[in-house]
Amino acid sequence: MSLPAKAENVVVVRHAIAGLAERIGMDDAAIADLKTVVTEACMNVVVHAYPEEEIGLLKIEAVPDLDGLTVAVRDFGRGISPRPGVDRPSLRIGLALIAALSSSFEISGGVERGTEIRMHVLLRSRPIPSDGEAVRPAPPNVPDATEIQVGAAELLGPVLSRALTALAARQEITIDRISDAMLLADAISAAARAASPTAR
């Protein structure tokens, strides 16, 4: 997913990732941990990554594997440091919580190079914290719209339906319009499965 780094977009990310986690069979306790770590990582981007007057890019990648889900939360801002006027403890507490609830945890980046937080959550909740470091490429432009890319066609339905629900909750949308949106999400998902093993 690529979307503007705004607080209201964090719920969209959380719901989309939870939909993916449900689809791959993650248990309820692990999904709760996953939602917490994704929320903390995304809020670090919203609060700390960019100057107060700037709306930057929030990019999320989620890759399932045999024992869980790896989620990378990426920004292209000032690096992993608190924004002036924002208490440093809020950053430290968030990172400590991510480390405690993830089976593995990495932070990479540097001053004016942005930051990536990469964490792995097991299908069954068993936190084993660790850390590491890697390097990531240059920033893209910030989109005006939300983009969701799903690797396998069968994952599109649960991810898209949860994201649509979160987006609809922000607007004054009637129940019949939400139902229409869900039917459209189901139709897109079915067409994607029929057309290709990958969907976007």
Residue pairs with C-beta under 8 A, 6 or more apart in sequence:
1 12
1 13
1 16
1 58
1 59
1 60
1 146
1 147
1 148
1 149
2 57
2 58
2 59
2 60
2 140
2 143
2 146
2 147
3 9
3 12
3 13
3 57
3 58
3 143
3 145
3 146
3 147
4 55
4 56
4 57
4 58
4 142
4 143
4 144
5 42
5 45
5 46
5 49
5 50
5 55
5 56
5 57
5 58
5 75
5 142
6 46
6 55
7 43
7 46
8 170
9 42
9 58
9 146
10 39
10 42
10 43
10 46
11 166
11 169
12 146
12 163
12 166
12 167
13 38
13 42
13 58
13 60
14 35
14 38
14 39
14 42
14 166
15 162
15 163
15 165
15 166
16 148
16 159
16 160
16 162
16 163
16 166
17 34
17 35
17 38
17 60
17 62
17 69
17 71
18 31
18 34
18 35
18 162
19 158
19 159
19 160
19 161
19 162
19 163
20 62
20 64
20 69
20 150
20 155
20 158
20 159
21 30
21 31
21 34
21 69
21 121
22 31
22 158
23 154
23 155
23 157
23 158
23 159
24 64
24 69
24 123
24 155
25 123
26 34
26 68
26 69
26 121
26 123
27 123
27 124
27 125
29 124
29 125
30 68
30 121
30 122
30 123
30 124
30 125
32 125
33 101
33 102
33 121
33 125
33 127
34 69
34 71
34 121
36 97
36 101
37 71
37 97
37 98
37 101
37 102
37 119
37 121
38 60
38 71
38 73
40 94
40 95
40 97
40 98
41 71
41 73
41 94
41 98
41 117
41 119
42 58
42 60
42 73
43 94
44 73
44 80
44 91
44 94
44 95
44 115
44 117
45 56
45 58
45 73
45 75
45 77
45 115
46 58
47 83
47 86
47 90
47 91
48 77
48 78
48 80
48 81
48 82
48 83
48 86
48 91
49 56
49 75
49 76
49 77
49 78
49 114
49 115
50 56
50 75
50 77
50 78
50 83
51 78
51 83
52 83
52 85
55 142
56 75
56 76
56 77
56 142
57 75
57 76
57 139
57 140
57 141
57 142
57 143
58 73
58 74
58 75
59 73
59 74
59 75
59 140
60 71
60 72
60 73
60 74
61 71
61 72
61 74
62 69
62 70
62 71
62 72
63 69
63 70
63 151
64 70
64 155
67 122
67 123
68 103
68 120
68 121
68 122
68 123
69 120
69 121
69 123
70 118
70 119
70 120
71 118
71 119
71 120
71 121
72 116
72 117
72 118
72 119
73 116
73 117
73 118
74 114
74 115
74 116
74 117
74 136
75 114
75 115
75 116
76 114
76 138
76 139
76 140
77 114
77 115
78 111
78 112
79 109
79 110
79 111
79 112
79 113
79 114
79 115
80 91
80 107
80 109
80 115
81 91
81 111
82 88
82 90
82 91
95 107
95 117
98 105
98 117
98 119
99 105
99 129
99 131
100 127
100 129
101 121
101 127
102 119
102 120
102 121
102 127
102 129
103 120
103 121
103 122
103 126
103 127
103 128
103 129
103 130
104 119
104 120
104 128
104 129
104 130
104 132
105 117
105 118
105 119
105 120
105 129
105 130
105 131
105 132
106 116
106 117
106 118
106 119
106 131
106 132
106 133
106 134
107 115
107 116
107 117
107 118
107 131
107 133
108 115
108 116
108 118
108 133
108 134
108 135
108 136
109 115
109 116
109 136
114 136
114 139
116 134
116 136
118 134
146 163
146 167
148 159
148 160
148 163
148 200
149 200
150 156
150 159
150 160
150 198
150 199
150 200
151 198
152 197
152 198
152 199
153 189
153 192
153 193
153 195
153 196
153 197
153 198
153 199
154 193
155 199
156 188
156 189
156 192
156 193
156 199
157 185
157 186
157 189
157 190
160 185
160 188
160 189
161 182
161 185
161 186
164 178
164 181
164 182
164 185
165 178
165 182
168 177
168 178
168 181
173 181
189 199
192 199
193 199
